[in-house]
Amino acid sequence: MNKILTTVAALTLAGAAHAADEVTLQLQWVTQAQFAGYYVALDKGFYEEENLDVTIQAGGPDIAPPQVLAGGGADVMLNWMPSALAAREKGLPVVNIAQPFKTSGLMLTCWKDTGITSPEDFKGRTIGVWFFGNEYPFLSWMAQEGISTDGGEDGITVLKQGFNVDPLLQRQADCISTMTYNEYWQVIDAGVSEDELVTFKYEDQGVATLEDGMYVLEENLEDPEFKDKMVRFVRASMKGWKYAEENPDEAAEIVLENDESGAQTEQHQKRMMGEIAKLTAGSNGALDEADFKRTVETLLAGGSDPVITKEPEGAWTSEITDAALN
């Protein structure tokens, strides 16, 4: 009898030793193709292959990923770099460990009949801008253009834009913030022709900042076990991203299967995945230092009210991607 119990105990211990390591990922926004790589990695068993048990938490208008991370509600968050660097300067020590997105999808979409053809024409106009950390690239861009955001004939009236395109459709704003993969197409789907619009991509204006990076708390990187977990997480996630790029329609279907809200449509997600693939193309997950420097320079160039006041130190590490990708 004792022998049997000993065997059972040994088997239990062996099972416990091989139990998958838990990782919780906090998304920046709701379940959509913007995060396809993670859902693909989960669905295809890439995390499982790395002995990881991954929970993906959807975001939303009331969820601030840095706060979730700070409160211990997630191990890793996705965040735009302006928001992350601002949080870091304010005392939340977040560190970028991987950068799946190589280029920015942020742009302004304007009515062509307003006569707007360049940023100079923004003066005297009303422009919709997202807040909650998403306003930083816009404010920085306008500071570089020398255009006030306090209203008036020579300035811009900033409309705090909700996460929809109504201000443009209802003509409450001359331009609104859109992503190449999402809101722009919501305008088109509302019956507006592409010929009626003019767009200004941040990437083309030289003020693009890095989006959708993976961030963790600095203190956690001092733990070898946590670091090892992140190496495996990044490796599996990038495998998911490359699979999504090569199989966009299947990736969109996987996203839809994971959308508990039921709000997403097949047409919208497939189109979104096609656009997202353009932004992740060319990235193996490693952060390019030149892209980081460009982001920092853009944010520091915010005139009298810059997003960050000094060059950040220790805000990113290549240690995780070096181990994950080699």
KAQUI-V850812 format. One record per pair of residues at least 12 apart in sequence whose ideal C-beta (glycine too) atoms are under 10 Angstrom apart, sorted by the first residue. I is the first residue (numbers start at 1). GAP is how many residues later the second one is. D is the distance in Angstrom with one decimal. If there is no record, write none. Layout:
i = [I	I]
gap = [GAP	GAP]
d = [D	D]
This chain:
i = [18	19	19	20	20	20	20	20	20	20	21	21	21	21	21	21	21	21	21	21	21	21	21	22	22	22	22	22	22	23	23	23	23	23	23	23	23	23	23	23	23	23	23	23	23	23	24	24	24	24	24	24	24	24	24	24	24	24	24	25	25	25	25	25	25	25	25	25	25	25	25	25	25	25	25	25	26	26	26	26	26	26	26	26	26	26	26	26	26	26	26	26	26	26	26	26	27	27	27	27	27	27	27	27	27	27	27	27	27	27	28	28	28	28	28	28	28	28	28	28	28	28	28	28	28	28	29	29	29	29	29	29	29	29	29	29	29	30	30	30	30	30	30	30	30	30	30	30	31	31	31	31	31	31	31	31	31	31	31	31	31	31	31	32	32	32	32	32	32	32	32	32	32	32	32	32	32	32	32	33	33	33	33	33	33	33	33	33	33	33	33	33	33	33	33	33	33	33	33	34	34	34	34	34	34	34	34	34	34	34	34	34	34	34	35	35	35	35	35	35	35	35	35	35	35	35	36	36	36	36	36	36	36	36	36	36	36	36	36	36	36	36	36	36	36	37	37	37	37	37	37	37	37	37	37	37	37	37	37	37	37	37	38	38	38	38	38	38	38	38	38	38	38	38	38	39	39	39	39	39	39	39	39	39	39	39	40	40	40	40	40	40	40	40	40	40	40	40	40	40	40	41	41	41	41	41	41	41	41	41	41	41	41	41	42	42	42	42	42	42	42	42	43	43	43	43	43	43	43	43	43	44	44	44	44	44	44	44	44	44	45	46	46	46	46	46	46	46	46	46	47	47	47	47	47	47	47	48	49	49	49	49	50	50	50	50	50	50	50	50	50	50	51	51	51	52	52	52	52	52	52	54	54	54	54	54	55	55	56	56	57	57	57	58	58	58	58	59	59	59	60	60	61	61	61	62	63	64	64	64	64	64	64	65	65	65	65	65	65	65	65	65	65	66	66	66	66	66	66	66	66	66	66	66	66	67	67	69	69	69	69	69	69	69	69	70	70	70	70	70	70	72	74	74	74	75	75	75	75	75	75	75	76	76	76	76	76	76	76	76	76	76	76	76	76	77	77	77	77	77	77	78	78	78	78	78	78	78	79	79	79	79	79	79	79	79	79	80	80	80	80	80	80	80	80	80	80	80	80	80	81	81	81	81	81	81	81	81	81	81	81	81	81	81	81	81	81	81	81	81	81	81	82	82	82	82	82	82	82	82	82	82	82	82	82	82	82	82	82	82	83	83	83	83	83	83	83	83	83	83	84	84	84	84	84	84	84	84	84	85	85	85	85	85	85	85	85	85	85	85	85	85	85	86	86	86	86	86	86	86	87	87	88	88	88	88	88	88	88	89	89	89	89	89	89	89	90	92	92	92	93	93	93	93	93	93	93	93	94	94	94	94	94	94	94	95	95	95	95	95	95	95	95	95	95	95	95	95	95	95	95	96	96	96	96	96	96	96	96	96	96	96	96	96	97	97	97	97	97	97	97	97	97	97	97	97	97	97	97	97	97	97	97	97	98	98	98	98	98	98	98	98	98	98	98	98	98	98	98	98	98	98	98	98	98	98	98	99	99	99	99	99	99	99	99	99	99	99	99	99	99	99	99	100	100	100	100	100	100	100	100	100	100	100	100	100	100	100	100	100	100	100	101	101	101	101	101	101	101	101	101	101	101	101	101	102	102	102	102	102	102	102	102	102	102	102	102	102	103	103	103	103	103	103	103	103	103	103	103	103	103	103	104	104	104	104	104	104	104	104	104	104	104	104	104	104	104	104	105	105	105	105	105	105	105	105	105	105	105	105	105	105	105	105	105	105	106	106	106	106	106	106	106	106	106	106	106	106	106	106	106	106	106	107	107	107	107	107	107	107	107	107	107	107	107	107	107	107	107	108	108	108	108	108	108	108	108	108	108	108	108	108	108	108	108	108	108	109	109	109	109	109	109	109	109	109	109	109	109	109	109	109	109	109	109	109	109	110	110	110	110	110	110	110	110	110	110	110	110	110	110	111	111	111	111	111	111	111	111	111	111	111	111	112	112	112	112	112	112	112	113	113	113	113	114	114	114	114	115	115	116	116	116	116	117	117	118	118	118	118	119	119	119	119	119	119	119	119	119	119	120	120	120	121	121	121	122	122	122	122	122	122	122	122	122	122	123	123	123	123	123	123	123	123	124	124	124	124	124	124	124	124	125	125	125	125	125	125	125	126	126	126	126	126	126	126	126	126	126	126	126	127	127	127	127	127	127	127	127	127	127	127	127	127	128	128	128	128	128	128	128	128	128	128	128	128	128	128	128	128	128	128	129	129	129	129	129	129	129	129	129	129	129	130	130	130	130	130	130	130	130	130	131	131	131	131	131	132	132	133	134	134	134	134	135	135	135	135	135	135	136	136	136	136	136	136	136	137	137	137	137	137	137	137	137	137	137	137	137	138	138	138	138	138	139	139	139	139	139	139	139	140	140	140	140	140	140	140	140	140	140	140	140	140	140	140	141	141	141	141	141	141	141	141	141	141	142	142	142	142	142	142	143	143	143	143	143	143	143	143	143	143	144	144	144	144	144	144	144	144	145	145	145	146	148	149	156	156	157	157	158	159	159	159	159	159	159	161	161	161	161	161	163	163	163	164	164	164	165	165	165	165	165	165	165	165	165	165	165	165	166	166	168	168	168	168	168	168	169	169	169	169	169	175	175	175	175	177	178	178	179	179	179	179	179	180	180	180	180	180	180	180	180	181	181	181	181	181	181	181	181	181	181	181	182	182	182	182	182	184	184	184	185	185	185	185	185	186	188	189	189	189	189	202	203	205	206	206	207	207	207	207	207	207	208	208	208	208	209	209	209	209	209	209	209	209	209	210	210	210	210	210	210	210	210	210	211	211	212	212	212	213	213	213	213	213	214	214	214	214	214	214	214	214	214	215	215	216	216	216	216	216	218	218	218	221	221	221	221	227	227	227	227	228	228	229	230	230	230	230	230	230	231	231	231	231	231	231	231	232	232	232	233	233	234	234	234	234	234	234	234	235	235	235	235	235	235	236	237	237	238	238	238	238	238	238	238	238	239	239	240	241	241	241	241	241	241	241	242	242	242	242	242	242	244	244	244	244	245	245	245	245	245	245	245	245	245	246	247	247	248	248	248	248	248	248	248	248	248	249	249	249	249	249	250	250	251	251	251	251	251	251	252	252	252	252	252	252	252	252	252	252	252	253	253	253	253	254	254	255	255	255	255	256	256	256	284	284	284	285	285	285	285	286	286	286	286	286	286	287	287	287	287	287	287	289	289	292	292	292	293	295	295	295	295	296	296	296	296	296	297	299	299	300]
gap = [33	32	34	27	28	30	31	32	33	34	26	29	30	31	32	33	54	204	205	207	208	211	212	30	31	32	33	53	207	24	27	29	30	31	32	33	51	52	53	203	206	207	209	210	213	214	29	30	31	32	33	44	45	48	49	50	51	52	53	13	16	17	22	29	30	31	32	40	49	50	51	52	53	189	208	212	29	30	31	32	33	37	38	39	40	41	42	43	47	48	49	50	51	52	53	189	12	29	30	31	32	33	36	38	41	47	50	51	52	185	30	31	32	35	36	37	49	50	51	52	55	105	106	183	184	185	29	30	31	32	34	36	49	134	150	153	183	28	29	30	31	33	133	229	230	231	233	234	25	26	27	28	29	224	225	226	227	228	229	230	232	233	238	26	149	150	220	223	224	226	227	229	231	232	236	237	240	241	244	148	149	211	215	218	219	221	222	223	231	235	236	237	238	239	240	241	242	243	244	44	67	71	145	147	148	177	178	221	235	238	239	241	242	245	21	23	24	43	65	177	205	206	209	220	223	241	204	205	207	208	209	211	212	214	215	216	218	219	222	233	236	237	240	241	244	63	64	175	199	200	201	202	203	204	205	206	207	208	214	239	243	248	16	18	40	62	176	195	198	199	202	203	206	217	220	17	201	205	212	213	215	216	217	218	219	220	196	197	199	200	201	202	203	204	205	207	210	211	214	215	218	13	15	192	194	195	196	197	198	199	200	202	203	213	12	13	14	194	195	198	212	216	197	200	207	208	210	211	212	214	215	192	195	196	199	200	203	206	207	210	191	186	187	189	190	191	192	193	194	197	185	186	188	189	190	192	193	188	183	186	187	190	179	181	182	183	184	185	186	187	189	274	178	181	185	177	180	181	183	184	185	21	22	179	182	183	19	20	18	202	16	17	20	200	201	202	203	18	19	20	103	201	71	101	102	70	69	13	15	19	23	68	69	12	13	14	15	18	19	22	29	68	150	13	17	18	20	21	22	24	26	28	67	149	151	20	25	15	18	23	25	146	147	148	151	17	21	22	23	24	147	145	141	142	143	141	142	145	151	154	155	158	21	22	138	139	140	141	144	150	153	154	157	158	161	17	136	137	138	139	140	22	23	133	134	135	136	137	15	17	54	131	132	133	134	135	136	21	24	26	53	54	56	57	129	130	131	132	133	215	15	18	20	23	55	56	128	129	130	131	132	134	206	210	211	214	215	217	218	231	234	235	51	52	53	54	55	56	57	58	127	128	129	213	214	216	217	220	225	226	49	50	51	52	53	54	126	128	132	224	12	49	126	129	131	211	228	231	232	51	124	125	207	210	211	214	215	222	223	226	227	230	231	47	50	213	220	221	222	226	46	128	127	130	220	224	225	226	227	210	218	219	220	221	223	226	218	123	125	126	123	124	125	126	127	128	221	222	119	121	122	123	124	221	222	118	119	120	121	122	123	124	125	126	217	219	220	221	222	224	225	114	117	118	119	120	191	196	219	220	221	222	224	225	116	117	118	119	123	124	130	133	134	136	137	188	190	219	220	221	222	223	224	227	115	116	117	118	132	133	135	136	137	139	140	185	186	187	188	189	218	219	220	222	223	226	227	111	112	113	114	115	181	184	185	186	187	188	189	192	193	217	222	111	112	113	114	134	137	138	140	141	142	144	176	179	180	183	184	185	186	187	109	110	111	112	140	175	178	179	180	181	182	184	190	108	109	176	177	178	179	180	181	182	183	185	186	189	77	98	99	100	105	107	108	175	176	177	178	179	180	188	33	75	76	97	98	99	100	103	104	105	106	107	108	175	187	191	73	74	75	76	77	78	79	96	97	98	103	106	107	167	170	171	173	174	24	28	31	32	35	71	72	73	74	94	95	96	97	101	102	103	105	68	69	70	71	72	73	76	77	92	93	94	95	96	97	98	101	14	19	20	21	30	33	65	66	67	68	69	70	90	91	92	93	94	97	19	56	59	64	66	67	68	69	70	71	74	75	77	78	79	83	88	89	90	91	12	15	17	58	63	64	65	66	68	86	87	88	89	90	57	58	60	62	63	64	65	76	81	85	86	87	81	82	83	84	85	86	87	61	83	84	85	57	60	61	84	59	83	58	59	82	84	81	83	27	80	82	87	22	23	25	26	27	28	37	81	86	88	25	26	27	53	54	77	19	20	23	25	27	33	34	52	53	78	22	24	25	29	30	31	32	33	27	28	29	30	31	32	33	50	22	30	31	32	48	49	50	25	30	31	32	33	41	45	46	47	48	49	50	15	22	29	30	31	32	34	40	46	47	48	49	50	30	31	32	33	34	36	37	38	39	40	44	45	46	47	48	49	50	55	13	20	27	29	30	31	32	44	46	47	48	30	31	32	33	46	47	48	49	53	27	29	30	31	46	28	31	174	27	29	43	77	14	23	25	26	42	172	73	162	163	166	170	171	172	40	65	68	70	71	72	73	74	158	161	162	170	18	20	39	64	69	19	160	163	164	166	167	168	62	67	69	155	157	158	159	160	161	162	163	165	166	167	168	59	61	64	65	66	67	68	157	160	161	13	14	16	65	160	161	64	155	156	158	159	160	161	162	163	164	61	62	63	153	154	157	158	159	60	62	158	157	155	156	18	19	16	17	15	13	14	15	16	17	18	12	15	16	17	22	14	19	20	12	19	22	12	13	17	18	19	20	21	22	23	24	25	27	20	24	15	18	19	22	24	29	17	18	21	22	23	22	23	24	25	25	19	21	32	93	96	97	100	19	21	23	92	95	96	98	99	87	88	90	91	92	93	94	95	96	97	98	86	89	90	93	94	13	15	91	82	83	86	87	90	82	83	76	78	79	82	96	76	93	88	92	87	88	90	91	92	94	83	86	87	90	82	83	85	86	87	88	89	90	98	77	78	81	82	84	85	86	88	106	68	84	64	67	68	72	74	79	82	103	16	19	20	23	24	71	73	106	107	100	101	13	14	17	101	104	96	97	99	93	96	98	99	90	92	93	96	92	95	91	87	89	90	91	93	94	88	89	90	91	92	93	94	88	91	92	87	91	51	52	86	87	89	90	91	50	85	86	88	89	90	88	48	87	42	45	46	47	48	83	86	87	46	85	14	35	36	39	40	42	43	44	35	38	39	41	42	43	29	32	33	36	28	29	31	32	33	34	35	36	38	31	26	30	21	22	23	24	25	26	27	28	29	17	20	21	24	25	20	23	18	19	22	23	25	26	12	14	15	16	17	18	19	20	21	22	24	13	16	17	20	15	19	14	15	17	18	12	13	14	37	40	41	35	36	39	40	32	34	35	36	38	39	28	29	30	31	33	34	27	29	20	23	24	18	12	13	17	20	12	14	15	16	19	14	12	13	12]
d = [7.4	8.6	8.0	8.2	7.1	8.8	5.1	5.7	3.9	8.7	9.7	8.6	6.2	5.5	6.8	9.3	9.8	8.1	9.4	8.4	5.1	7.7	8.9	7.7	4.9	7.8	7.2	8.1	8.6	7.7	9.5	5.5	7.2	4.9	7.3	9.5	8.9	5.2	6.8	9.6	6.1	8.1	8.5	5.3	9.6	9.8	9.6	7.7	4.7	8.1	6.4	9.0	9.8	9.5	7.3	4.6	5.2	7.6	9.5	6.1	9.9	9.4	9.9	6.4	7.1	5.1	6.7	9.8	6.4	7.3	5.4	7.5	7.3	8.3	7.9	8.4	9.6	8.5	5.0	8.8	6.7	7.6	9.5	4.8	9.2	9.5	4.7	6.5	6.9	3.7	8.6	7.3	4.3	7.0	8.8	9.4	9.7	6.5	6.4	5.5	4.5	9.0	8.6	7.6	9.9	9.3	8.1	5.6	9.9	9.4	9.7	5.2	9.8	8.7	9.6	5.7	7.5	4.5	6.0	7.2	8.7	9.3	9.5	8.6	6.6	9.8	7.8	4.8	7.0	8.7	8.6	9.3	8.6	8.1	9.7	9.0	9.5	5.4	6.4	5.5	8.8	9.4	9.0	8.0	9.8	6.7	7.4	8.2	8.0	9.9	4.8	8.9	9.7	6.5	8.8	9.8	5.6	4.6	7.1	7.0	8.7	7.1	9.6	9.1	8.7	7.3	9.4	6.4	9.4	9.8	7.5	9.9	9.0	6.0	8.3	6.6	6.3	9.2	9.0	7.2	8.9	8.1	8.2	6.8	5.5	9.4	5.1	9.0	8.3	8.5	4.9	7.8	8.5	4.0	4.0	8.6	8.3	5.4	9.1	8.8	9.2	8.4	7.9	6.6	7.3	9.2	7.0	8.9	9.8	6.9	9.0	9.4	5.9	9.0	7.5	8.5	9.1	7.1	9.9	8.1	9.8	9.9	9.6	7.4	9.1	8.9	7.7	7.6	9.1	4.3	9.0	9.8	8.2	9.7	4.4	7.0	7.0	5.4	9.7	8.5	8.5	5.7	6.4	8.7	9.0	6.2	9.9	9.6	9.6	5.8	7.3	8.5	4.1	3.3	8.0	7.8	5.1	8.4	7.9	8.8	7.1	9.6	7.7	5.6	8.4	9.3	9.7	9.5	9.1	5.9	6.1	8.3	9.3	9.6	9.4	6.7	7.5	8.4	7.7	9.9	5.2	5.4	9.5	8.1	5.0	9.3	9.9	9.1	8.4	4.0	7.6	9.2	5.2	4.8	9.8	8.1	8.1	5.3	5.5	8.4	9.9	7.5	9.4	8.8	9.5	4.9	5.3	8.5	6.2	3.0	8.0	7.9	8.9	9.8	5.8	9.2	6.5	8.9	9.6	7.6	8.3	7.8	8.4	9.5	9.3	9.0	9.4	4.7	9.3	7.4	7.8	9.2	8.0	6.8	6.4	9.8	9.8	9.6	9.9	8.2	9.1	9.8	10.0	8.3	4.1	7.8	9.1	4.7	5.5	7.9	8.1	7.4	9.8	4.8	8.1	9.4	8.3	8.5	9.0	9.3	6.8	8.5	8.9	8.7	3.8	7.2	9.6	6.4	4.7	9.6	9.0	9.7	9.3	7.1	9.9	7.1	5.8	6.1	9.8	6.6	9.9	9.4	9.7	7.2	8.0	8.8	8.7	9.3	9.8	7.5	7.6	6.4	9.3	8.7	8.6	7.7	8.0	8.9	8.1	9.9	8.9	9.2	7.8	7.9	5.8	9.5	9.5	9.5	9.4	8.6	9.0	6.6	7.5	3.9	6.6	5.3	9.6	8.1	8.8	9.2	9.3	8.9	8.0	6.6	6.9	7.0	9.0	4.4	9.0	9.2	5.6	6.5	7.9	8.0	9.9	9.0	8.6	9.7	8.9	7.7	6.6	6.9	7.5	6.2	9.6	8.3	9.5	5.4	9.5	8.5	7.5	8.8	9.8	9.1	9.8	6.7	8.7	7.4	7.6	7.5	7.9	8.1	7.4	8.9	5.5	6.8	5.2	9.3	9.2	10.0	9.4	7.0	6.8	9.0	9.2	7.7	9.2	7.6	5.2	7.8	9.4	8.9	9.3	9.0	5.3	7.1	6.4	7.5	7.4	8.6	7.7	9.7	8.7	7.7	6.4	8.5	5.3	9.3	8.9	8.6	6.6	6.7	7.9	7.8	6.8	7.2	4.9	7.0	7.7	9.4	7.0	8.4	9.8	9.9	9.1	9.3	5.5	4.1	7.2	9.1	5.8	8.9	9.3	9.0	7.7	5.0	8.5	9.7	8.2	9.8	8.4	8.8	6.8	8.1	8.7	3.6	5.7	9.7	9.3	7.5	5.1	8.4	9.0	7.2	9.7	8.2	5.7	10.0	5.6	8.2	8.0	3.2	7.2	9.5	6.7	9.7	9.5	9.7	9.5	9.0	6.8	8.4	9.0	6.9	5.4	9.9	9.4	7.6	9.3	8.6	9.0	9.6	9.6	7.7	7.2	6.4	9.9	7.2	5.3	9.9	5.4	6.0	9.6	6.7	6.4	8.0	9.9	5.5	6.2	9.8	7.9	8.8	9.1	8.7	8.2	5.9	9.5	8.6	5.7	9.7	8.5	5.0	6.8	7.5	6.8	9.2	9.5	9.7	8.0	9.4	9.7	6.3	3.9	7.0	9.8	9.7	7.9	9.0	9.6	4.5	7.1	6.5	7.2	7.7	9.7	9.9	9.6	6.4	5.9	7.5	5.0	9.7	8.8	6.4	10.0	6.7	6.4	6.3	5.8	9.6	9.3	8.1	4.7	6.9	5.6	8.7	5.9	7.8	6.4	3.8	7.4	9.6	9.5	9.9	8.2	5.3	7.0	5.6	10.0	7.8	9.1	5.8	9.1	8.9	6.6	9.2	8.5	7.6	6.1	8.8	7.8	4.2	7.1	9.1	6.8	4.3	9.1	9.7	8.4	10.0	8.8	4.7	9.6	7.4	7.4	9.1	9.4	4.6	7.3	7.0	9.3	9.5	9.3	6.3	5.3	7.6	9.3	6.1	9.1	8.1	4.7	7.5	9.8	6.4	9.6	6.7	7.0	4.0	7.4	7.3	8.3	8.1	8.2	9.7	6.5	7.7	7.3	8.9	7.1	6.6	9.3	5.2	9.6	10.0	9.9	8.8	5.4	5.6	8.8	5.6	9.8	9.8	6.8	5.0	4.3	7.2	9.2	8.5	5.1	5.8	9.8	10.0	6.6	9.9	9.7	8.7	9.7	9.2	6.6	6.6	6.7	4.6	4.0	9.4	10.0	9.9	7.6	7.4	9.3	9.2	9.6	5.6	6.8	9.0	8.5	7.3	5.1	8.7	8.1	7.8	8.7	8.9	7.9	9.1	8.6	7.6	5.2	5.0	9.8	9.0	3.8	6.5	7.3	5.5	9.5	7.3	9.8	9.4	8.9	4.6	4.2	5.4	8.0	9.9	9.1	8.4	8.7	8.3	9.3	6.7	8.9	9.9	6.9	7.6	8.2	5.3	9.2	8.2	6.2	8.4	9.8	7.0	8.0	6.2	7.9	9.8	7.5	4.7	8.0	9.3	7.2	8.1	7.0	9.6	9.9	7.8	5.8	7.4	6.2	9.2	7.1	5.1	5.8	4.4	6.3	8.1	8.4	8.9	9.8	8.3	6.8	8.5	8.9	8.0	9.2	9.9	9.5	4.6	7.1	6.4	7.2	8.9	6.8	4.6	8.5	8.3	9.2	9.2	8.1	6.6	9.9	6.4	5.9	8.0	4.4	9.8	9.8	7.4	5.6	9.9	6.1	9.7	9.3	5.6	7.8	5.2	8.2	8.6	8.2	8.3	8.1	8.8	5.8	3.8	8.0	10.0	10.0	6.8	5.0	7.4	7.4	7.1	10.0	7.6	9.0	6.1	7.7	9.7	10.0	8.8	6.7	6.8	7.8	9.8	9.7	7.3	5.6	5.9	4.8	9.8	9.7	7.2	9.8	9.6	9.7	4.7	7.9	8.4	9.5	9.5	6.5	6.8	6.1	8.6	6.9	9.8	9.5	9.7	8.4	9.8	7.6	8.0	9.3	5.0	9.9	7.1	9.8	6.9	7.1	9.7	7.5	9.7	8.1	9.1	9.7	9.6	9.8	7.6	7.8	6.0	9.7	9.0	5.4	8.1	7.2	8.9	9.4	6.1	8.6	8.7	6.9	5.3	6.6	7.0	9.0	7.6	4.9	7.1	7.6	7.9	8.3	9.1	9.9	9.3	6.0	7.2	8.0	4.3	6.7	8.8	7.5	4.5	7.9	5.4	8.1	9.5	7.0	4.7	5.6	8.0	9.5	8.9	8.5	5.3	7.3	6.2	6.7	8.6	9.2	6.0	6.6	4.7	7.2	8.0	8.1	4.7	8.0	3.5	8.7	9.7	8.5	9.1	4.5	6.8	7.8	4.3	8.9	6.8	3.5	5.8	9.0	9.8	9.5	8.4	8.9	5.2	7.0	6.9	5.7	9.2	9.3	8.2	5.6	8.2	5.4	8.4	6.9	9.0	5.0	9.7	9.7	9.4	9.2	5.6	7.9	9.8	9.9	9.7	9.4	9.5	9.2	9.3	7.3	9.7	9.2	8.0	8.6	9.4	8.7	9.0	7.5	9.1	6.5	8.0	9.4	4.3	8.8	9.3	5.9	9.9	6.5	7.6	4.9	10.0	9.0	9.0	7.1	8.1	8.3	9.3	8.2	7.0	8.4	8.9	8.5	9.5	6.2	8.9	7.2	8.8	7.0	9.8	6.5	7.7	9.7	9.6	5.3	5.5	8.4	6.2	4.6	8.6	9.5	7.2	5.7	9.6	9.1	6.9	6.5	9.1	4.3	9.5	9.5	7.6	8.9	9.2	8.8	6.5	8.9	9.4	8.9	8.6	9.9	9.7	9.9	6.4	4.5	3.6	7.8	7.2	7.4	9.3	9.0	8.7	6.5	9.8	7.6	5.1	8.0	7.8	8.9	9.0	9.9	8.0	9.6	9.1	9.4	9.1	8.7	9.4	9.5	6.5	5.0	9.6	9.5	8.0	9.8	7.4	5.8	5.8	9.6	9.4	9.5	9.4	8.1	9.2	7.7	7.4	9.4	7.0	9.5	5.3	8.5	9.5	4.8	5.1	9.7	9.3	6.9	9.1	9.7	9.3	9.0	9.5	6.2	8.9	8.3	8.8	9.0	7.0	5.5	8.9	7.4	9.6	8.6	9.1	7.8	9.9	9.5	7.7	8.9	8.8	8.1	9.4	9.4	8.5	7.2	9.0	9.4	5.2	8.8	7.7	7.6	9.7	10.0	7.8	4.6	8.1	8.0	3.5	5.2	9.3	8.4	7.4	8.2	9.3	6.1	8.1	9.3	8.2	7.1	8.7	9.3	6.8	5.9	7.5	8.1	8.2	9.6	9.5	8.6	7.6	9.5	8.9	9.3	9.9	8.4	8.2	8.9	9.6	9.6	5.1	9.6	8.5	8.7	7.4	7.9	7.6	9.0	9.8	7.8	4.3	8.9	9.8	5.6	6.8	9.0	7.7	9.0	5.8	7.0	8.4	5.0	9.8	9.9	9.6	7.6	9.6	9.2	8.1	8.6	9.9	7.2	9.6	9.8	8.1	8.3	8.2	6.8	7.5	10.0	8.3	9.6	8.4	9.5	9.3	9.0	9.9	6.5	9.7	9.4	8.5	6.9	9.2	9.1	9.8	6.9	7.7	8.2	9.7	7.3	6.8	8.0	9.7	8.4	9.9	10.0	9.2	5.0	9.7	8.9	8.1	8.7	5.6	8.6	9.0	4.5	4.7	9.4	9.8	9.4	7.5	8.6	8.3	5.8	9.4	5.5	6.1	8.5	4.3	8.0	8.2	9.2	8.9	8.5	4.1	7.2	8.8	7.4	8.9	9.3	8.4	6.4	4.1	9.2	8.4	7.2	7.3	9.7	9.9	9.4	9.3	9.0	5.4	9.8	7.9	9.2	7.5	10.0	8.3	9.7	9.6	8.3	9.4	6.8	7.7	7.0	7.7	8.9	10.0	8.5	4.5	9.1	9.9	6.0	6.4	9.9	8.6	9.3	9.8	9.6	6.9	9.5	9.3	4.3	5.5	9.5	8.2	5.6	9.2	9.3	5.6	7.4	8.8	9.9	9.2	8.8	9.0	5.3	10.0	8.7	8.5	8.9	7.0	9.4	8.9	4.1	4.4	8.5	7.2	4.4	8.5	9.5	7.6	8.0	8.3	9.4	9.7	9.7	5.5	9.5	8.5	7.4	9.8	5.7	9.2	7.7	9.3	5.7	8.9	5.3	6.9	6.4	6.3	9.3	4.2	7.6	8.8	6.3	9.9	5.4	8.6	6.7	10.0	7.2	8.5	8.4	9.2	7.9	6.0	9.1	9.9	9.9	10.0	9.9	7.3	9.7	6.0	6.7	8.4	9.1	9.8	9.2	9.7]
